[in-house]
Amino acid sequence: MSVSARNTGTAPARDVTVLRNLLTAEGLDALEWETWTEPGRSGVELHRLYVTDDTRPGSALVTRMRPGAHGDLHEHLGYELVFVLEGELVNDNGDRYTVGDLIVEEPGSVHQVSTEKGCVLLGVRAAPTAPRS
């Protein structure tokens, strides 16, 4: 469940979004998922946490990949941090990442990911990606 909260104490007010129980099926099901539609991408849904307003916008997403899903071949224009919350993610070089793994892709890295079993990921991108063929 995603809730917005406002500080009611004596500290300065701030807006914050809290995702509750993200490591449970109920918590994940409570998110508002949208289909991630891009050429070369199949079986992927996302929940946007934020997108910055920069000329090269950064973003944070919770991504759900169904069994057999795959991303597009792309190049990272900035750092990307991915934390596996559920399932298994497979990189095109054969590397496999499972629950609890933290992956940092460096700017300029090119790859395509997929999953045989399905997975849920928390991803933070410092900049967008560019499609490659």
WODAKA-V749647 format. One record per residue. N is the residue number from 0. RES is the residue in three letters. PHI is phi in degrees with one decimal (none if undefined). OMEGA is omega in degrees with one decimal (* if undefined). BURIAL is + if it has 24 or more other C-alpha atoms within 12 Angstrom, else -. Layout:
N,RES,PHI,OMEGA,BURIAL ; N,RES,PHI,OMEGA,BURIAL
This chain:
0,MET,none,177.0,- ; 1,SER,-103.0,179.4,- ; 2,VAL,-128.8,172.4,- ; 3,SER,-97.1,-177.9,- ; 4,ALA,-132.9,175.4,- ; 5,ARG,-121.3,-179.8,- ; 6,ASN,-61.2,179.8,- ; 7,THR,-109.8,180.0,- ; 8,GLY,-83.7,-178.4,- ; 9,THR,-88.0,177.4,- ; 10,ALA,-70.5,177.8,- ; 11,PRO,-55.6,-179.9,- ; 12,ALA,-65.0,175.3,- ; 13,ARG,-150.4,175.2,- ; 14,ASP,-93.6,-178.9,- ; 15,VAL,-148.3,173.8,- ; 16,THR,-109.3,-179.3,- ; 17,VAL,-120.0,173.6,- ; 18,LEU,-100.4,-176.1,+ ; 19,ARG,-90.1,172.7,- ; 20,ASN,55.2,-176.2,- ; 21,LEU,-65.1,179.9,+ ; 22,LEU,-92.7,177.2,- ; 23,THR,-119.6,177.2,- ; 24,ALA,-60.6,-179.4,- ; 25,GLU,-64.9,178.8,- ; 26,GLY,-64.5,178.8,- ; 27,LEU,-67.8,-180.0,+ ; 28,ASP,-64.6,-178.9,- ; 29,ALA,-75.7,179.7,- ; 30,LEU,-72.0,175.0,+ ; 31,GLU,-89.2,-176.5,- ; 32,TRP,-93.0,172.2,- ; 33,GLU,-130.0,178.6,- ; 34,THR,-69.9,178.2,- ; 35,TRP,-91.0,-175.3,+ ; 36,THR,-104.8,174.7,- ; 37,GLU,-149.8,175.6,- ; 38,PRO,-56.8,178.9,- ; 39,GLY,87.4,-178.3,- ; 40,ARG,-111.5,-177.7,+ ; 41,SER,-145.9,174.5,+ ; 42,GLY,74.2,-174.6,+ ; 43,VAL,-118.4,174.7,+ ; 44,GLU,-121.4,179.7,+ ; 45,LEU,-141.6,171.2,+ ; 46,HIS,-125.2,-177.7,+ ; 47,ARG,-78.7,174.5,+ ; 48,LEU,-90.3,173.2,+ ; 49,TYR,-165.3,170.5,- ; 50,VAL,-136.5,-179.2,- ; 51,THR,-78.9,-177.7,- ; 52,ASP,-96.2,-177.3,- ; 53,ASP,-70.0,175.4,- ; 54,THR,-68.1,172.0,- ; 55,ARG,-121.3,-168.4,- ; 56,PRO,-62.2,170.2,- ; 57,GLY,-89.6,-178.6,+ ; 58,SER,-157.2,171.5,+ ; 59,ALA,-132.7,-174.3,+ ; 60,LEU,-140.4,161.4,+ ; 61,VAL,-103.8,-175.4,+ ; 62,THR,-117.3,176.3,+ ; 63,ARG,-116.8,178.5,+ ; 64,MET,-111.6,179.4,+ ; 65,ARG,-71.1,175.8,+ ; 66,PRO,-53.0,-178.8,- ; 67,GLY,84.8,-177.8,- ; 68,ALA,-72.4,175.5,+ ; 69,HIS,-150.9,174.2,+ ; 70,GLY,-91.4,176.8,+ ; 71,ASP,-88.5,172.1,+ ; 72,LEU,-76.4,-174.9,+ ; 73,HIS,-148.1,175.6,+ ; 74,GLU,-110.3,177.5,+ ; 75,HIS,-84.4,178.6,+ ; 76,LEU,-89.9,176.6,- ; 77,GLY,-155.8,178.5,+ ; 78,TYR,-66.8,171.7,+ ; 79,GLU,-133.6,176.5,+ ; 80,LEU,-111.6,178.8,+ ; 81,VAL,-127.7,177.1,+ ; 82,PHE,-118.5,-178.1,+ ; 83,VAL,-81.8,-179.9,+ ; 84,LEU,-91.2,-174.8,+ ; 85,GLU,-158.4,173.0,+ ; 86,GLY,81.2,-176.7,+ ; 87,GLU,-140.7,177.0,+ ; 88,LEU,-109.1,-179.0,+ ; 89,VAL,-119.0,176.7,+ ; 90,ASN,-88.0,-176.6,+ ; 91,ASP,-66.9,175.4,- ; 92,ASN,-89.1,178.9,- ; 93,GLY,98.8,177.4,- ; 94,ASP,-61.9,178.8,- ; 95,ARG,-121.2,-178.1,- ; 96,TYR,-121.4,-177.6,+ ; 97,THR,-123.5,-175.7,+ ; 98,VAL,-48.5,178.7,- ; 99,GLY,94.0,178.7,- ; 100,ASP,-76.5,177.4,- ; 101,LEU,-117.3,-176.6,- ; 102,ILE,-116.5,174.9,+ ; 103,VAL,-119.9,175.1,- ; 104,GLU,-89.8,-179.1,+ ; 105,GLU,-88.9,176.7,- ; 106,PRO,-55.2,179.1,- ; 107,GLY,92.7,178.8,- ; 108,SER,-71.8,-179.2,- ; 109,VAL,-122.7,179.6,+ ; 110,HIS,-164.7,173.7,+ ; 111,GLN,-136.6,-179.3,+ ; 112,VAL,-110.9,177.3,+ ; 113,SER,-152.6,175.3,+ ; 114,THR,-149.4,175.8,+ ; 115,GLU,-86.3,-172.4,- ; 116,LYS,-98.9,-172.4,- ; 117,GLY,97.7,178.5,+ ; 118,CYS,-162.7,172.9,+ ; 119,VAL,-127.3,-173.2,+ ; 120,LEU,-130.0,166.8,+ ; 121,LEU,-104.9,-178.4,+ ; 122,GLY,-125.4,176.1,+ ; 123,VAL,-129.0,179.2,+ ; 124,ARG,-112.3,176.6,+ ; 125,ALA,-76.3,-180.0,+ ; 126,ALA,-154.4,-179.8,+ ; 127,PRO,-71.2,174.0,+ ; 128,THR,-110.1,176.5,+ ; 129,ALA,-121.6,179.7,- ; 130,PRO,-63.8,175.6,- ; 131,ARG,-128.5,178.9,- ; 132,SER,-122.5,*,-
